[in-house]
């Protein structure tokens, strides 16, 4: 089972919010997930990003791969282990 950290889309049209979730790579984008580890609201200026640093570090140490978008969010938040690919 390949585990990934990616975005789950929430909200309505033109008011989109995202949750950062840990999920199986074969699950649908908005389907079942293992754990919610943060959120991202790009509609606010500046964008609001909340991340559970300890849980993200745990999942990355277990081998979870963040998506490209999540990797850039984690870099902005300051999680150093997200930098390696």
SVG drawing of the C-alpha trace seen along z (x, -y; Angstrom):
<svg xmlns="http://www.w3.org/2000/svg" viewBox="-21 -39 37 41">
<polyline fill="none" stroke="black" stroke-width="0.4" points="0.0,0.0 1.5,-3.3 0.6,-6.1 0.5,-9.7 -0.2,-13.1 -2.5,-15.1 -5.3,-17.6 -9.0,-16.8 -11.3,-19.5 -14.1,-20.9 -16.4,-23.9 -18.5,-25.3 -17.8,-26.8 -15.6,-29.9 -15.2,-29.3 -13.0,-26.2 -11.1,-25.0 -8.8,-22.0 -7.9,-19.5 -4.5,-17.9 -5.0,-14.2 -3.0,-11.0 -4.5,-8.4 -3.8,-5.3 -2.7,-6.3 -5.5,-4.3 -8.3,-6.1 -10.3,-8.7 -9.4,-12.4 -12.3,-13.1 -12.7,-9.5 -11.7,-7.6 -8.6,-8.8 -6.4,-7.6 -5.9,-10.9 -6.4,-14.6 -3.2,-16.5 -4.0,-20.0 -6.0,-22.5 -5.4,-25.2 -7.7,-28.0 -6.5,-29.8 -9.5,-32.1 -8.3,-34.2 -5.6,-36.8 -3.0,-35.8 -3.9,-32.1 -4.5,-30.3 -2.4,-27.2 -2.7,-25.0 -0.6,-21.8 -0.1,-19.3 3.7,-19.3 4.3,-16.2 1.8,-14.1 3.2,-15.1 6.7,-14.3 5.5,-10.9 3.9,-10.0 6.9,-11.2 9.2,-9.1 6.9,-6.1 7.4,-6.6 4.4,-8.7 5.1,-10.9 3.5,-14.4 2.1,-15.6 3.8,-18.5 1.2,-21.1 1.3,-19.7 5.2,-19.7 5.1,-23.4 2.7,-24.1 4.8,-22.2 7.9,-24.2 6.1,-27.4 5.0,-26.2 8.6,-25.2 8.7,-21.4 12.2,-20.5 11.6,-16.8 9.2,-17.7 12.1,-19.1 13.6,-15.8 11.9,-14.0"/>
</svg>
